[in-house]
């Protein structure tokens, strides 16, 4: 028997591991492993856990309709996975295990241990590329090293894609009679491990939902994406990140759909659709980095010299940032939106990350962990890459002297304050002319219901630049 081990690839279509496991006449089965303690150690947000498990439920029903059973195992940590898999393979008579490659270091170590244990019982393991358009290690410099700057990586990635193309794997067909499926909510051990399983209705699961979002974006917004993507009050983005993070849709499917919509694959900024494709390439860049530079999974900066930066760990200042009490409206609106919805617009992620690291001088690792603990699309590669970029410690990071001004960022990307007034209710009635610097207006009204700025940005900016310049001495 062949067994496919599903992880962050919870889909039928374009799933190489699932496709290979279901090829031929040999019976196949699927597996998903629930690891509650490990997930908590990795700061996986409860909303992401619920979203992922709701998709497991959906996928279990779909597989059962095809005659493919989905087995569930519960192991508290990755260390328990090899023995549990060994037992299941022995019980089912598995001879081949298929899975799509994991990119994080803990997950890779787990998979190596699984391979070693299963080899002892003559089970062959096959690790495939299901998380990237081009597999990590395919896009390298002329000297065989990973690119450390995005733009040349992007050019090389596009060239490699033109040379090799890519295949969209078909979903498996029915392999037998429909099987029963017991919903996760009816399984006491799952409920006991994870608590409330009800997913957030704002984030429906299912491949059909992911495809609907992709198609709507391509029909309605992709051509204007370069002009609208930075404005959080405008529905200018695809909002596909949770579906990509859980593997409900693949990046290959996104590239293929973009090509079909445009009739070509854009190659430069001058061509419509390229700006969104470039965001997919950024995703690839960070994932390739994570595989080829494992220390990124170990809380270490990409630029080793920046480990000496004198970051703050001030718990009170960090709490004010987390709760949206900084006195900077765009920062506070973004953080309150994150806490309420489990999602944040990408421009806002850059703004709040810059504020934490460059205005409050707090270590990027605290912000990275907080995002993972709240985001429905929490993904180590993208999250770590974004935080290190903002902090000035990462690959292709902005020059350290480039520090986002939270006030002018708000004025530029939320000019009328629509987003701010939605989330900072204290400012719901403030005129647009004052929304980004509300404190004088509030004083005139005799109000003290919104905090004063916790730092002077101009002073904080100078301090941030001095921190980095000290590394050059």
VENFEN-V168633 format. One line per field, one symbol per residue. ss: DSSP state (H for helix, E for strand, C for the rest). psi: psi as a letter, one per 40 degrees, with the letter a starting at -180 (. if undefined). Layout:
ss->???
psi->???
This chain:
ss->CEEEEECCCCCCCCCHHHHHHCCCCCCEEEEEEECHHHHHHCCCCHHHHHHHHHHHHHHHHHHHHCCCCEEEEECCCHHHHHHHHHHHHHHHCCCEEEEECCCCHHHHHHHHHHHHHHHCCCCEEEEECCCCCCCCCCCECCCCCECCCHHHHHHHHHHHHHHHCCCCCCCCCCCCCCCCCCCHHHCHHHHHHHCCCCCCCCCCCCHHHHHHHHHHHHHHCHHHHHHHCCCCCCCCCCCCHHHHHCCCCCHHHHHHHHHHHHCCCCCCCCCCCHHHHHHHHHHHHHHHHHHHCHHHHHCCCCCHHHHHCCCECCHHHHHHHHHCCCCCHHHHHHHHHHHHHCCCCHHHHHHHHHHHHHHCCECHHHHHHHHHHHCCCCCHHHHHHHHHHHHCCCCCCCCCCCCCCHHHHHHHHCCCCHHHHHHCHHHCCCCHHHCCCCHHHHHHCCCCCCCCCCCCHHHHHHHHHHHHHHHHC
psi->iihhhhbffgidifgddddddeiaehiiiiihhhgddddddefhhddddddddddddddddddddeehihihihhdiddedddddddddddefhdhhhiihieiddddddddddddddddffhhhhhiheeidhihedgiidefihheidddddddddddddddaihhhiiiiheaihiihhideehddddddeahehiheegiiiddddddddddddddeddedddedeheeigeidfedddddefdiiddddddddddddeihieidehieddddddddddddddddddegdedeffiidhddeeehgiifhddddddddeffeehddddddddddddeeihiddddddddddddddefihdddddddddedhdfhhdddddddddddeeeahfiiidehhhhdddddddefdefddddddgddedeiiddedegeddddddefifehiiheihddddddddddddddde.
